[in-house]
Amino acid sequence: MAYKIKRKNFLIGLALAIVIFTSATGGALSDRVWGYKLLDRWWPSNKLQSDKVTEKQSNKILSEENVVIDVAEKAGPSVVTIGIKKTQVLRQIDPFDIFGQGQLSQKKIDQDIGSGFIINSDGLIATNKHVVGDTEAKYQVVTSDDQKYEVTKIYRDPTNDFAILKIDASGLTPIELGDSSKIKVGQIAIAIGTALGEFRHTVTTGVISGLGRGISETLDNVIQTDAAINPGNSGGPLLNSAGQVIGVNTAVSQQGQNIGFAIPINVIKEAIDNFNKTGQFSRPFMGVRYRRIDQKMALANDVPQGAYIEEVVEGSPAEKAGIEAGDIITKPKELAKAISGYKIGDKIEVEVWREDKTLNFTVTLEEAK
């Protein structure tokens, strides 16, 4: 009888020892006791750890959602819709009209076409130049509270795809401008705008996919993002997690999905500073459209790195100097940045690679029209 009591006390003590040791080691041995998960009944450590991971993930998702909500609430009142008003003349051709004159008819256009954002409380609006590119049309701005204002003046930047609109308003809520030199690949990106020219104040999210992308002389060193940028988003802000503008949405790649581009806000801030000082945009202009050739592309095609000229603007300083489509400008290396450092009338030395030959040209910069 005493032997049985001692044996029983021994087993109880052993079980308690295992429980204490298991609690100290996070329950790692609970699955190894005689091949059964006996201790998980009293010490479900794996479940606790799983619950902690799930809770951590939920908190992370909730935190990300809160960031987007906060940004939308903070920046939303400063985002506007740009609409166009014009009368389009149409000619209807009668196939039986031997003179081929046809009949003229008029079509009134009144629709949303783009986005923008408020940069000061007295009615200055930033957007893309191509959004307000029709010089014969009239434009209006619709604020987040559906107030409509006629655009009284338009200032188009000749170098960048950027414009400032003036409306007769006061007490507007300007958006906060950030610092695009501090953005990193992978950080959150939030776009707000009138998607497809129909859905006002659409919010989309993504990340910064790339930096320093070169599309043309007017779109060089742009930001790449996978945040959905649809037609109608042009001119709207690309925002960071603090609700600051880091770029102006301007273009979408037609060759891939989820590839959008934005002009860095620091470029726009310089244009705004210049505008505030002079009341107009005045920038030097070379007149080329190009795409960058990086080291990988250069090695693959046995050509030097540089700016591959896709188009030379007719009558431009580049054409007058002798630069042709198909040339690769090797110097200066960062073409758009280099041009921005010159004044109208300055001469810039350009080194070009053309059919295995190195050529040198002197380009006299002119004011863009």
C-alpha positions as CSV (number, residue, x, y, z in Angstrom):
1,M,0.0,0.0,0.0
2,A,2.8,2.4,0.9
3,Y,4.6,1.4,-2.3
4,K,1.5,2.4,-4.3
5,I,1.2,5.7,-2.5
6,K,4.9,6.5,-3.1
7,R,4.5,5.5,-6.8
8,K,1.4,7.7,-7.2
9,N,3.2,10.6,-5.5
10,F,6.2,10.1,-7.8
11,L,4.0,10.2,-10.9
12,I,2.2,13.3,-9.8
13,G,5.5,15.0,-9.0
14,L,6.9,13.9,-12.4
15,A,3.9,15.3,-14.2
16,L,4.2,18.6,-12.3
17,A,7.9,18.8,-13.2
18,I,7.1,18.3,-16.8
19,V,4.4,21.0,-16.7
20,I,6.8,23.5,-15.1
21,F,9.6,22.7,-17.5
22,T,7.3,22.9,-20.5
23,S,6.0,26.3,-19.4
24,A,9.6,27.5,-19.2
25,T,10.4,26.3,-22.7
26,G,7.2,27.5,-24.4
27,G,5.5,24.1,-24.5
28,A,8.1,22.7,-26.9
29,L,8.0,19.2,-25.2
30,S,4.2,19.0,-25.0
31,D,4.1,17.2,-28.3
32,R,6.7,14.8,-27.4
33,V,5.3,13.3,-24.2
34,W,4.6,9.7,-25.1
35,G,3.6,10.8,-28.6
36,Y,0.5,12.5,-27.3
37,K,-0.5,16.2,-27.0
38,L,-1.4,15.7,-23.4
39,L,-0.1,19.0,-22.0
40,D,-1.8,21.1,-24.7
41,R,-5.0,20.6,-22.8
42,W,-3.6,22.5,-19.8
43,W,-0.9,24.6,-21.5
44,P,-1.9,25.4,-25.1
45,S,1.3,27.3,-25.9
46,N,1.2,26.8,-29.7
47,K,-2.3,28.2,-29.7
48,L,-1.2,31.2,-27.7
49,Q,1.7,31.9,-30.0
50,S,-0.6,31.5,-33.0
51,D,-3.1,33.9,-31.4
52,K,-0.3,36.4,-30.9
53,V,0.8,36.2,-34.5
54,T,-2.8,36.6,-35.8
55,E,-3.3,39.5,-33.4
56,K,-0.1,41.1,-34.6
57,Q,-1.1,40.7,-38.3
58,S,-4.5,42.1,-37.6
59,N,-3.0,45.1,-35.8
60,K,-0.7,45.7,-38.8
61,I,-3.6,45.5,-41.3
62,L,-5.7,47.8,-39.1
63,S,-2.8,50.2,-38.8
64,E,-2.3,50.3,-42.6
65,E,-6.0,50.9,-43.1
66,N,-6.0,53.7,-40.6
67,V,-3.1,55.3,-42.4
68,V,-5.0,55.3,-45.7
69,I,-8.2,56.6,-44.0
70,D,-6.3,59.4,-42.3
71,V,-4.6,60.5,-45.5
72,A,-7.9,60.4,-47.4
73,E,-9.5,62.5,-44.7
74,K,-6.6,64.9,-44.5
75,A,-5.9,65.5,-48.2
76,G,-9.3,64.8,-49.6
77,P,-10.7,68.4,-49.1
78,S,-7.7,69.8,-51.0
79,V,-8.2,67.6,-54.1
80,V,-10.3,69.0,-56.9
81,T,-11.8,67.9,-60.2
82,I,-11.0,69.7,-63.5
83,G,-13.8,70.0,-66.0
84,I,-13.8,71.2,-69.6
85,K,-16.4,73.3,-71.5
86,K,-16.2,73.8,-75.2
87,T,-18.3,73.7,-78.4
88,Q,-17.0,71.2,-80.9
89,V,-17.8,71.8,-84.6
90,L,-18.6,68.6,-86.5
91,R,-18.8,68.2,-90.3
92,Q,-21.2,65.6,-91.6
93,I,-20.2,64.4,-95.0
94,D,-23.0,63.4,-97.4
95,P,-21.7,60.7,-99.8
96,F,-24.1,62.0,-102.5
97,D,-22.8,65.6,-102.2
98,I,-20.5,66.0,-105.3
99,F,-18.9,69.0,-103.8
100,G,-18.0,67.2,-100.6
101,Q,-18.8,70.2,-98.3
102,G,-21.1,68.4,-95.9
103,Q,-23.1,70.0,-93.2
104,L,-21.7,71.6,-90.1
105,S,-23.1,70.9,-86.6
106,Q,-22.2,71.8,-83.1
107,K,-21.7,69.6,-80.1
108,K,-21.4,71.0,-76.6
109,I,-18.9,69.3,-74.3
110,D,-19.2,69.7,-70.6
111,Q,-17.4,66.9,-68.7
112,D,-14.8,66.1,-66.0
113,I,-11.4,65.3,-67.5
114,G,-8.8,65.5,-64.8
115,S,-7.7,66.2,-61.3
116,G,-5.8,68.8,-59.4
117,F,-5.0,70.1,-55.9
118,I,-5.2,73.3,-54.0
119,I,-1.8,75.0,-53.3
120,N,-2.9,78.1,-51.6
121,S,-6.1,79.4,-49.9
122,D,-6.7,82.2,-52.5
123,G,-7.5,80.0,-55.4
124,L,-4.3,78.6,-57.0
125,I,-4.8,75.0,-58.3
126,A,-2.0,72.7,-59.5
127,T,-2.6,70.2,-62.3
128,N,-1.0,68.7,-65.4
129,K,-0.5,70.9,-68.4
130,H,-1.9,68.3,-70.7
131,V,-5.2,68.3,-68.7
132,V,-5.7,72.0,-69.7
133,G,-3.9,71.7,-73.1
134,D,-6.8,72.9,-75.2
135,T,-6.2,76.7,-75.4
136,E,-9.6,77.2,-77.1
137,A,-11.7,75.6,-74.3
138,K,-12.9,76.9,-71.0
139,Y,-12.3,75.0,-67.7
140,Q,-13.9,74.8,-64.3
141,V,-12.8,73.5,-60.9
142,V,-15.1,71.4,-58.7
143,T,-14.0,71.2,-55.1
144,S,-14.7,68.3,-52.7
145,D,-17.9,70.0,-51.4
146,D,-19.2,70.2,-55.0
147,Q,-18.6,74.0,-55.3
148,K,-17.9,75.0,-58.9
149,Y,-15.6,77.8,-60.0
150,E,-14.7,79.0,-63.5
151,V,-11.0,79.1,-64.2
152,T,-10.0,82.7,-64.9
153,K,-6.3,82.2,-65.7
154,I,-4.1,79.3,-66.7
155,Y,-0.3,79.4,-66.5
156,R,1.3,76.5,-68.4
157,D,4.9,75.4,-67.6
158,P,6.7,75.1,-70.9
159,T,9.2,72.5,-69.6
160,N,7.2,70.3,-67.2
161,D,3.8,68.7,-67.6
162,F,2.5,71.2,-65.1
163,A,0.0,74.1,-64.9
164,I,-1.4,76.5,-62.3
165,L,-5.0,77.5,-62.5
166,K,-6.5,80.6,-60.9
167,I,-10.1,80.6,-59.6
168,D,-11.9,83.4,-57.8
169,A,-12.1,81.8,-54.3
170,S,-10.8,82.3,-50.9
171,G,-10.6,80.3,-47.7
172,L,-9.7,77.1,-49.5
173,T,-7.7,74.3,-47.8
174,P,-4.3,74.0,-49.3
175,I,-2.6,70.6,-49.4
176,E,0.7,70.0,-47.6
177,L,3.7,69.6,-50.0
178,G,6.3,67.0,-49.0
179,D,9.9,66.3,-50.0
180,S,10.3,63.9,-52.9
181,S,14.1,63.6,-52.3
182,K,13.3,61.5,-49.2
183,I,11.0,58.9,-50.7
184,K,12.1,55.3,-50.9
185,V,11.3,52.4,-53.2
186,G,8.7,50.2,-51.4
187,Q,7.1,52.9,-49.3
188,I,3.3,53.3,-49.3
189,A,1.8,55.5,-52.1
190,I,-1.7,56.9,-52.2
191,A,-3.4,58.5,-55.2
192,I,-6.5,60.6,-55.1
193,G,-8.4,61.8,-58.2
194,T,-11.3,61.7,-60.6
195,A,-10.8,58.2,-62.1
196,L,-11.9,57.9,-65.7
197,G,-13.2,61.4,-65.6
198,E,-16.3,60.1,-63.8
199,F,-15.6,58.9,-60.3
200,R,-14.6,61.9,-58.2
201,H,-12.3,61.5,-55.2
202,T,-11.3,57.9,-55.9
203,V,-8.6,56.7,-53.5
204,T,-6.1,54.0,-54.7
205,T,-3.1,52.6,-52.9
206,G,0.2,51.0,-53.7
207,V,3.9,51.5,-53.3
208,I,6.7,53.4,-54.9
209,S,7.9,51.0,-57.5
210,G,10.9,52.9,-58.9
211,L,12.6,56.2,-58.9
212,G,14.5,58.2,-61.5
213,R,12.6,56.9,-64.5
214,G,13.2,58.9,-67.7
215,I,10.4,59.2,-70.3
216,S,11.1,62.5,-72.1
217,E,12.7,65.9,-71.7
218,T,9.6,67.0,-69.9
219,L,9.1,63.8,-68.0
220,D,12.6,62.9,-66.7
221,N,13.5,61.5,-63.3
222,V,9.9,60.7,-62.6
223,I,8.4,58.5,-59.8
224,Q,7.0,55.0,-60.8
225,T,4.1,53.6,-58.7
226,D,1.7,50.7,-58.9
227,A,-1.1,52.7,-57.2
228,A,-3.8,52.6,-59.8
229,I,-3.7,55.8,-61.9
230,N,-6.5,55.9,-64.4
231,P,-7.4,58.5,-67.1
232,G,-8.8,61.3,-65.1
233,N,-6.3,60.9,-62.2
234,S,-3.9,63.1,-64.2
235,G,-3.0,66.2,-62.2
236,G,-4.0,64.7,-58.9
237,P,-1.6,64.2,-56.0
238,L,0.5,61.2,-55.1
239,L,0.7,61.1,-51.3
240,N,2.9,59.6,-48.7
241,S,1.6,58.1,-45.4
242,A,1.7,61.5,-43.7
243,G,-0.7,62.9,-46.3
244,Q,2.0,65.0,-48.0
245,V,2.2,65.4,-51.8
246,I,5.3,63.7,-53.1
247,G,4.3,63.7,-56.8
248,V,1.8,64.9,-59.4
249,N,0.2,61.9,-61.2
250,T,0.9,62.4,-64.9
251,A,1.1,59.3,-67.0
252,V,0.3,55.6,-67.3
253,S,2.3,53.0,-69.2
254,Q,0.2,51.6,-72.1
255,Q,2.6,48.6,-72.3
256,G,2.0,47.1,-68.9
257,Q,-0.4,47.0,-65.9
258,N,-0.1,48.9,-62.6
259,I,2.7,51.2,-64.0
260,G,2.0,54.8,-63.4
261,F,4.3,57.8,-63.2
262,A,4.3,61.0,-61.2
263,I,6.4,64.2,-61.4
264,P,8.4,64.6,-58.2
265,I,6.9,67.4,-56.1
266,N,10.3,69.0,-55.6
267,V,10.3,69.8,-59.3
268,I,6.9,71.4,-59.0
269,K,7.9,73.3,-55.9
270,E,10.7,74.9,-57.9
271,A,8.2,75.8,-60.6
272,I,5.8,77.3,-58.0
273,D,8.6,79.3,-56.4
274,N,9.5,80.7,-59.9
275,F,5.9,81.4,-60.6
276,N,5.4,83.2,-57.2
277,K,8.4,85.5,-58.0
278,T,7.7,86.3,-61.6
279,G,4.0,85.5,-62.2
280,Q,4.9,83.2,-65.1
281,F,6.8,80.1,-66.1
282,S,10.0,80.9,-68.0
283,R,12.3,77.9,-68.7
284,P,15.0,77.0,-71.1
285,F,14.0,74.4,-73.8
286,M,16.1,72.1,-76.0
287,G,13.3,70.2,-77.8
288,V,13.8,66.5,-77.7
289,R,11.8,63.5,-76.5
290,Y,13.9,60.6,-75.2
291,R,14.1,57.6,-73.0
292,R,17.0,56.6,-70.8
293,I,19.4,53.8,-71.7
294,D,20.7,52.3,-68.4
295,Q,23.8,50.1,-68.1
296,K,21.9,46.8,-68.5
297,M,20.2,48.0,-71.7
298,A,23.5,49.5,-73.0
299,L,25.4,46.3,-72.6
300,A,22.6,44.2,-74.2
301,N,22.5,46.5,-77.3
302,D,26.3,47.3,-77.5
303,V,25.6,51.1,-77.2
304,P,26.6,53.7,-74.6
305,Q,24.5,54.8,-71.7
306,G,22.6,58.0,-72.2
307,A,19.5,59.6,-73.5
308,Y,18.2,57.9,-76.7
309,I,16.5,60.5,-78.8
310,E,13.1,59.3,-80.0
311,E,11.9,62.6,-81.4
312,V,13.3,66.0,-82.2
313,V,10.8,68.9,-82.1
314,E,10.6,70.7,-85.4
315,G,12.2,74.1,-85.3
316,S,13.6,73.5,-81.8
317,P,17.2,74.4,-80.7
318,A,18.1,70.7,-80.9
319,E,17.1,70.5,-84.6
320,K,18.9,73.7,-85.3
321,A,22.1,72.3,-83.8
322,G,22.0,69.1,-85.8
323,I,20.7,66.5,-83.3
324,E,18.7,63.8,-84.9
325,A,16.3,61.1,-83.8
326,G,18.2,57.9,-83.1
327,D,21.1,59.8,-81.5
328,I,22.2,58.9,-78.0
329,I,23.2,61.9,-75.9
330,T,26.0,60.8,-73.6
331,K,26.9,64.2,-72.1
332,P,25.5,65.9,-70.1
333,K,24.5,62.7,-68.4
334,E,21.3,63.9,-66.7
335,L,20.0,65.9,-69.5
336,A,16.8,67.4,-68.1
337,K,18.6,68.3,-64.8
338,A,21.4,69.9,-66.7
339,I,19.1,72.0,-68.9
340,S,17.2,73.2,-65.8
341,G,20.5,74.7,-64.6
342,Y,20.8,77.0,-67.6
343,K,19.0,80.2,-68.6
344,I,17.3,81.0,-71.9
345,G,19.9,82.0,-74.4
346,D,22.7,80.0,-72.8
347,K,24.8,77.6,-74.9
348,I,25.1,74.0,-73.8
349,E,27.7,71.5,-75.1
350,V,26.2,68.2,-76.1
351,E,28.1,65.0,-76.9
352,V,26.3,62.5,-79.1
353,W,26.9,58.9,-80.1
354,R,25.7,58.2,-83.7
355,E,26.5,55.1,-85.6
356,D,29.7,54.3,-83.7
357,K,30.9,57.9,-83.9
358,T,31.1,60.5,-81.2
359,L,29.9,64.0,-82.3
360,N,29.8,67.3,-80.5
361,F,27.1,69.9,-80.8
362,T,26.5,73.3,-79.3
363,V,22.8,74.0,-78.5
364,T,21.5,77.5,-77.8
365,L,18.6,77.1,-75.4
366,E,15.4,79.0,-76.2
367,E,12.2,79.8,-74.3
368,A,9.6,77.1,-74.7
369,K,6.4,78.2,-76.4
